[in-house]
């Protein structure tokens, strides 16, 4: 049951990731604080480029299958699913074979990808980017997301991999998504084994297909 709750939370995360990168930076400069660094500027440029591509794909009408598939690619391209999955499994990650790791990341990412385009209404939310701070290969993007008249602070933890900035964790109201998955997934693995976790994740993916 706890895993079902986490999967529901996963859907919310996928939607928030899209919201954060599909809303334009149409806020006055005085209302937004950005770290004065080349990398912070690069991250902002990346988000703005994704915004333009996503808005083009969304258009004003209903998405066709090809547009929906492309949208999933653009949206979820910002997430490092392997890093997030490794954090979720913690010490259990080292016990897995390469084949097991590969399937876990594939199923985990499939769930997010399919749910990320389940509700297009969330894309009308407003997002204020309040700060982009960079330290070495790590970056933190702080935002305020307004959805259905409710403001939610959302922080995106990112890292640089081969000159590409990717999301490794999303923190909502000071609650870490990766930490939530870690408690749920690792608890299930300890009690019932990794195979049981995979059975439940496969079932969730199948239900969403």
N, C-alpha and C positions, 0 to 999 in steps of 0.2 A: 504494500500500500504506500509505503514511504517513497518507493521508486516512482509510483504514479504521480505523486505530488511533485517530485523533482522534474519529471518529464513535462508536467504542466508549466512549471517554472521555466523550463528550457524553451518552451514555446514563447513565453513572454520575453525571454532574453533575445531570442532570434528576431522578434519584432522590434525590440528596442535598438538592436544593432542596426537594423535597416533605417529606423527613424533617425538615428544619429548621423547617418551618412547620406540620407536622401533629402534633408532639409537644407536649404541654402543658407549661406552666411550673410543674411540680410539684416544684420544688427549693427547699430552705430559702433564705431571703434571705441568710444568712451565706455561702452557697456561690456566690452570684452577685453580680457587681459591675456596676452600671449607672451610666452617667454621669448626674449629677443635672441634667437639663435637661428642659424641656417636650417637646422633639422626641424625646429618647430615650424618654420615657414614651409618646409617640404611636406610635413604632415598636413598642414592646412591646405596646401595645394593639392595633395592627394585626395583629401576629403571633398574639396570643391570639384575636382575632376569627376569623382564618383557621383557626386550630386548631379552634375550635368548629364552624365550618362543615364543615371537612374530616372531622372525626370523625363528624358527623351523616351525611354522604354515605357514608362507609365502612361504618358500621353493623357488624353482626356476620356478615353473609352475603355472597353473591356480588353484585357490582355489575351492574346492568342497563345497557343501552346509554345510556339517558338519564342515569343516575347517573354513568357513566364520563365522558361528555361534560362534564357539569357539573363533575366533579372536575378534569378537564383545564383547564377555564376558571379555576377557583379557584386551583389550584396555579400555573399558568403566568402568572397575572395579576400575579405579583410580579416578573416578569423584564422588563427593558427590552431586548427583542430587537434593536431598532434600534441602541441604544447599544452592545450587545455585538457586533453584526454589524459596525458601523462600526469598532470597535476591532480586530476580527479582520482586516478588510481593509486597515486603515491608510491609507496614501497612495492606494491603488487605489480607495478609496471615492469620492474626488473625480473620478475618471475615468469614473464610471458615470452613466448617465442616471437620471432619477427612476424610470422603468419598471424598469430593471435593479436598482436599489436595492430597490424594492418587492418584486420577485420573490425576490430573495436573502433578504430578511428573512422573507418568507412561507414559503419552503421551509425555511430554517434553523429557524424557530419551529415549523413542522409536525413536523419530526423530533423536537424536544424534547418537544412536546406528546404525540405518540403513544408515545414511549418512557417518559414519566413515569408511565404507568399500566400498564406492561408487567409489573411485578413488585410485587404488593401486599405481599409479605413484608417489604420494606424499611421499610414504614411502622410496623413494630413496633420499630424501632430507638429507642434512647434518645438524647436530645439535651440537653446542658447548655449553656445560654446563659451565658457567663462575663462578657461585657461588651458594652455598647452605647455607643459613643462617637460624638458628633455634633460636626461642625465646619462651621458654615454650612449649605450645601446638600448636604454629603457626610456619610455615616455609615458606620461599620464595626461589624459585628455578629460577635463572636467566639463560636464554639461548639466543643464536643467531641461528636462523633457516635460512638456505640457501635453497631456493626453486626457481628453474628456474633462477638461477644466481642473485637472489635478497635476500639481508640479512634483516631479520626482528627480532628485539628484542622481545622476548616473555618471560613474567614472569608468573610463576605459584604460586598462593597463595594456601597454603595447611593448613590443621589442622589435629590434631591427635584425632581419635575417636576409643576408645577401642583398643589402641595400633596399629592402622592402619592409615597411612598417606593418606589423600584424597585431591583432588583438589577442591577448592571452587570458584576460579576465575582465569581467564586467561587474562593477560594484554598485548595487542599487540600495539606496538608503543605508549605506555603510555595511551592507551584507554582500560578501564575496560569492559570486556564482561558482567559481572553481572550488571554493571552500564548501559550498552546499553540495556540489556533486561529490566531493571527496568524502563527506560524511555519509552520504547515501550509498554510493558505489562501493566504497571500502568496507562499510558495514555489511553489505550484502555479500561481498566476496569473502569476508572473514567467516560469516555464518554459514553460507551455502555454496561458496566457491565461484570462481570466475565464469564457469560454464553456465551457471544459473543466471548471472548478470547478463550474459550474452543472449540467453534465451528470452529474457524479458525485453531487452533492447530490440532484438529481431522482431518480436511480437509487436512492439510499439511502432517500428518502422513499417511493418506490414499493415497495421491498422491505419496508418497515415497515407498509404499508397493509393 
